[in-house]
Amino acid sequence: MAQASKTDVLIVGAGPAGLTLAIDLARRGVAFRLIDKARQAFQGSRGKGVQPRSLEVFEDLGVLSPMLAAGGPYPPVRNYAPNGGFEETAIGEGATPTPAEPYATPLMLPQFLTEAILRERLAALGHSPEYASELTGIDQDAEGVTATLADGRTIRARWLVGADGGRSFVRHALDIGFPGKAMPGLAMVADTKLSGLTREAWHVFGTRETAQVSFCPLAGTDLFQIQGHAPADGEAGLTVEGLNTLIRERTGHNDIVVHEVFWASVYGLNARLADRYRVGRVLLAGDAAHIHPPTGGQGLNTSLQDAYNLGWKLAAVLAGAPETLIDTYEAERRPIAAGVLGLSTDLLAKAMTRQGMKRGREARQLDLGYAGSSLSLDLGVDAKIAPGDRAPDAPCRDQRVFEVLAGPHWTLLGETRIAPRPGLVVADLVDKDGWFADAYGLPPGGFVLVRPDGYVATVGQAGDEAAVQAYLAKLGV
């Protein structure tokens, strides 16, 4: 047998989670491989909503500008009554940007465009996914993992991350339970070219009882995404002819006509959460760890934020930090996924009735955090932000806080005698207009330590330097 090729991290699955993790590891100089069993990149729009917190993540990773250029805002949802009249509602609650929260509403960006932009960023960092590389075996020991591919090649990695979707081979190979529930019936999604509808609204016909169908104009394309209850003959019914028959039956319109189908799928509506995110040196991320109903635009966002949480921890452990740091990944991210599953399921129930698809602040993921994490060091300092909170943005004289945080480093903001070092930036901010004070509310002489993933590690003041130095030393900074 040929000798196994070696790397530090093997990422299985080149979807949003795998690509995000790859970008984060690449910018940290970590050796990795990114493989996917598919013969080419995914071409559909299964996920199309990028929530505000994910936009902040993408700013840090250097891909926000092309995403904003490629996508657009969500249109209002137009629910049609049987008599032809309609009611129109905004999908969000009319939030506006603030200095602390610069991205207030989700961006509509079809998944295939999101992934294309992530691949371009990865290529700029000197890497690319390896397609047609199917994982068929996992054998691990105390030092690492030997992965066997379908063509007989083997890869030896110190860590393996399964980001290989809801039917994850990695999860099955580890025999990790995936409990949850399946909602009755099947749903469909199809990316199409059609005529007969305007693009200024997300058109919705029917109800749960009458078999619903909706048409969402996909920002950045000339396509409409058709969603609804699956036809009786499943994917066989998602042809041009089959969809046109379905549309006439469910809408009563003969003038809404599909001309071309680019991608289509029938799927079950599942809400499931893996029992564990880690077995030895193998970890789960994204849909391999949790699957959501598509309502609320939560699945893709939760997945890429898994990767954002994991990347800096893998890099730190590979550089010598205690391996127990990896355990904080499951401790922090699994409760988030559990909460998001509840939100997605509730929004699905509303979307299937006349309660509509309106999403509140909780869908934006800006309030998610890690208050109870072992990485959240509480020094008893009273401030507007607390350990585990998302670090807010704030415009200062020379740059925004997010511009200071951008990059793979830890950051100290405020008044402190702690010196900068490799991996730690100490920022000298000039709070010209008081936005930093308004967002952070630090006491006189106060400072805040921000993790590489943009969450508050601790809030300190004069006399707390020794505790913070010890905290950083424990994590290899």
N, C-alpha and C positions, 0 to 999 in steps of 0.2 A: 504493500500500500504506500502511496506517495505520502511524504511528510506533510503534516497539516501546516497551512499558512497561519501566521500568528497576528493578532491584533489585541488592543486593550478592550474594546467594546464592539460586540456584534449586535447590530440593530436589525431586527427582522420585521419588515413591513415599511414601505416607503410612502405611507399616507401622511396626513398632517402631523401626527405625533412623531413618527419616525423621522420625517424631514426636519421638524423643529429640533428634535434631540440632536440630529446630525449637525445642524448649523451651530447649535450651542457648543457641541464638543469640538467642532472644527475651529471655532474662534478661540477656543481654549488650548488648541494645540494637542488635543487628545487623539491618539491613533484609533480609528474605528473603521468598520465596514458596514454598509447599508445594503441589505439584500431584499428582494421581493420576488415572490414566485410568479407574478404576472409577467407577461411578455412585453408589456409596455405600460406607460403611465395611465392612471385612471382617467377616463374621459367624461365622467358624469358629474352631476351637480347635487349629489346626495345631501351634502351640507352646503348651505349658501349664506348663512348669517355669521358675521364676525362681530362678536360682542365688544363693548368698550374696553374691558380689561384685556382682551386678546389684542386689540389695537395697540394698547400700551406695550404689550409683550413684543409685538411686531415692530414697534418703533425701536425698542432696544436691540432687536435682531437685525435692524437695518433694511427692513422690507416694507415699511409702512407707506412710503411715498408711492411706489409702484402699485400697491394695493388700493390706495385711495384713488389713484388715477384710473385703475381698471374697473373699480366697482362703483356703487352709487347707493343712494338712500332707498329704504323700503317704501314702496307706494302704499297708499291707503288700501284697506281691504273693503271691497264692494260686495256685499251680500245681496243676492237677487231674490226677490219674492216670486211665487208662482205667477203672479199677475204681470210680471215684467218690471215692477218697481224695485228700488234697491235702497239699502242703507249703507253709508260709507263711514268707516272709522279708521283712525290711525292705529297702526299696530303697536306703537309705543305710547308713552304718556306725555309727549311733547317736551322732553327734557332738553335743556340747553347747556352748552359747554360752560365750564367755570375754570378759573385758574388752577384749582386743585384737581379737576376732572376734565381734561381737555377734549375727551371724546365721550359724548353724552349718549349717542344713539348707535345702534348697530349698523355695520356696513353690509350691504348685500354684495356678495362676491361668490359666484359659483365655485364649487370645490375644485374643479379642474383648473380654474384660473389661479386660485389660491395656491394649489400645489405647484403649478408652473412657475409662479413667482418664487416660491421657496426653493425649487430646484435651481433656478437662475442664481439665487443668492448662494446656494451650496456650491454651484459650479465656480462662482467668483472666489470661493474659499478653497478651490482646488479639489473638489470631490463630486461624485455623482452616484446615484443608485445603481446597483447591479441587478438588472431585471433577469427574468428566466432563471432565477436562483432559488429553488424551492428547498426549504429546510425539511428534512425527513427524520432526523435523529438528534437527540440531546443526551450527552453523557457528561456529568459534572463531578468534580472532586473539590477538595478544599482550596485548590489553587486557581481553578478556572473551569471553563466549559469547552468541551469538544463538540462542535456542531457538524453533522453530516448532511450534505446536500444530495439532491436526487441524482445528480450526475456522478456521484462518488467522491467529489471533493470534500475535504474536511477543513474546518477553520477552528483554530484554537484561540479562545478569547478569555480574558480575565473576567469579563462580565458579559452576559447576554440579556438583551431587552426585547421582549416580545411585544411588538406594536403591530401585530398581524391580524387585527380585526376581530369581529364578534365570533367568528368560527376559529379563532386562534389555535394553530397547531401547538404553539408553545404552552398555552394553558392546558390543553388536553394532555400533552406529554408529561406535564408536571402533576396531572390528576388533581387540579385545583377546582373545587366546586364553583358553580356559576348559578347560584339560585336567583329566583326572581319570579316574574309572572309574564305570561303572554296574554295580550288582550285578544278578544275574539275577532276573527276575520283576518283578512290580508289587505294590505295597502299597495298602491302602485305609485310610481314616479316615472316620468318620461320627459326628456328634453326634446322639444319639437320646434319646427317652424310651422306657423299657422297663420291664417287670416281670419278676419271677422271680429277681432277684439282690439281695443286701444291699449297702449302700454302705460297709461297713467294710473292704472289700478290693478290690484290683485283680485281677479274676478272669481267669485265663489257661488256655485249653484247647488241647490239641494240641501238636505240635512242628513243626519245619521239614519233616519228612518227611510229616506227616499234614495239613498246612495248618492254621496256627495262627489263633486268634481270641482277642482279649482284650477285656475290658470294664472301663474305668476310670471310676469315679464322679468327675465333674468338680466340684471344690470351687467353692463359690459359686453353684452351679446345682442343678437337679434332673435334670441330664442324665447319660448315660453316653457316653463316647467309645469306639466300637468300632474296634479296629485289627486288622490281620492281613494275610494274603495276599489279594490282590484276587480277586474272583470271575472266572470265565472270560469273562463278558460285560462286564467292565470297569464303568464308571460306570452303565451301564444296569442292573446288578445291585444297585445300592445304593438300591433302593426299600424300602419297608416289607416288601412281599412277598418281594423278592429276599433281603433280609437275614435274614428269618425262615427261609427255606429254607436259607440258608448256615449259620445258627446250629444248626439241627437236625442238619445233616450233620456239622458239626465238633465239636459238643458231645455229641450224643446226647440232648439235653434238648428236651422239648416245652414246658416251662414257662418258658423264657426267651423273652419275646415283645416285639418292637419294636412300638411303637404310633405313633411319629412320627419322621420324619427331618428335622432342621433344617438340616444342612449335611453334605455328603459329597464325597469326592474320591478318585480313584485317581492314584497317582504312582509314578514310578520312584525307586529307591533310589540316589541319586548322591552321589559325593564329588568335588567339583571346586573348583579354586582359580584365580582369574584371574591371568594372567601379570603384570599390572601393575594398580596401583590408581589411577594418574594418567596422563593424557595432557594436557599443557598445563594449561588451567584447568578441566578436567573430572576428577572423582574418582568412584570407586566405593566403596560402603559396603554392609554387610549381605549379603543373599543375592545381590546383583548381583556381589559379589566372591568369595563362597564359599558353596557349598551342602553340607549335611551330611545324613547319615541322621538320623532323628528321635531315635534312641536317645541317652540321656545328657543330654537337655535342653540341648544346647550351641548350636544354631543361632541361636535368638532372642537368647540372651545374648551371643554373640560379635558379633552384628549391632548390638545397642544399644551395646555397648562400643566398637565402631568409631566410632559417632557421638559418643560421650563423649570419645574421643581427638581427634577431628577438630574439634569445635566450638570449643574454646578456641584452637586453632591458626588456624582461619579468622578468628576475631575479632581475634586478634593481628596477623595479616598485613594485614587490612583497616584496622587502626589504625596501621600503619606498620612492623611488624616485618619482617625480611627474608623474602622469599618462600621461601627455602630451608627455612623452618620447616615448610612444607607437605610437603616430602619426607620428614620424619620420620614422617609418618602411615603411609605404606606400609612404611617401614623398621621401624616398631614393630608394626604390626598384622598384616602379612602372615605373619610367622613364627608369631604366635599362632594364626592361622587354620589354618596348616599342621599345627601340633601338635594342635589340636582336631579336625581332620578325622581324624587317626589314632586319637584316642580314640573318636570317634563310631563309626568303622568297627569297631573292636575290640568295643565294647559291642553293636553290631548283631549281630555274629557270635555273641556269647554269648546275646543275647536270642532268637535264632532256634533255639537248642538248649536243653537242660535246664540250662545253666549260669546261667540266670536273668538279671535286669536289675540286679543289685547295682552300685552306683556308689560309687567311693572318693573320697578327698579331691580328687583331680585334677579331678573333675567340678564342684567348687564354684567353681573359677576364682580362688580367693584367692591362689594361689601364682604366678599369671601376672604377669609384669613386663617391664621394659625395661632390663635390666642393660647390654646392649651398645649402647644407643642413644647417639647423639651428644648427646642432651639430658641424659644421666646424667654429671654432673661428679664425678669421683673425686678428692677432695682428700687421700686417704690416711688418713682418720680411722677408727679402729677403733670400731665400734658394733654393736648387734644388727641394725640395719637398714642397708641399703646403697643407693646411687643406683640407681634403677630399680625398687626394691621397692614394693609396695603399702604405703602409710602406715597402720599399725594404729590402731585406736581405743584410748582409755584414759580412764576416768573421772577427772576432776580435781575440785578443790573446788567450783568454780562451774559447770563445764560439761564435757561430753565433748570429746575431741579432734575427733570427727566434727562436732560442732556448731560448732567453730572453723573447720574446713575448709569447711563448707557455704557455697556461694556461688561466684561466678565468679572469685575472686581467687587469687593465690599466697599462701602462708602460711609464716611463719618461727616455729618452735617452739624453745624453749630459751633459752640465754643469748647474746645478741648485741647489738652496738651499732648494728646496721643499723636505720635509722629506717623507720617505716611510710610509705607513700605510696599514691596512687591505684593500685589493682590489687594491693597488697601489704599483708597484715595481719600484724602482729608480735604474737604472743599472749603474754600474761603468765600462764602456767599455774601454779597452786599444786598440786603433786603430793602431795596430802594423804595418800593411802594407798599411794603408790609404784607405782601401775599404769603411769604414763608411763615411769618409769625401767625398769620390768620389760619393757615393750614395745619401747622405743627403745634402751636401754642406751647413752646418750650419755656421753662422758667429761666430767670437770669442765670447765665453760666451753664445752661443746659445744652445737651447734644443728643443726637440720635444716630445709631448704627443701623445701616440698611444692608440687608442681605443681597447677594448677587441677583436674586430673582425679584427684587423690588419690594420686599416686605420688611417691616421693622423688626430688627433683632432685639434691640434694647433701647431704652431712653435713660440717659444718665445726666449727672451734673458734677460739679467740682467734688472730688473725693471718691468718685466712682471709677476713676481711670484704671486702678489695679484690677478691679473685677472685670472690666471690659478687656483689658490686656490678657487676662487669664482665659477668658471666653474665646478670644481670637486665637490664642496659642493652642488651645485644645482642638481647634478646627484647622490647624496648620497654617494660619495666616501670620 
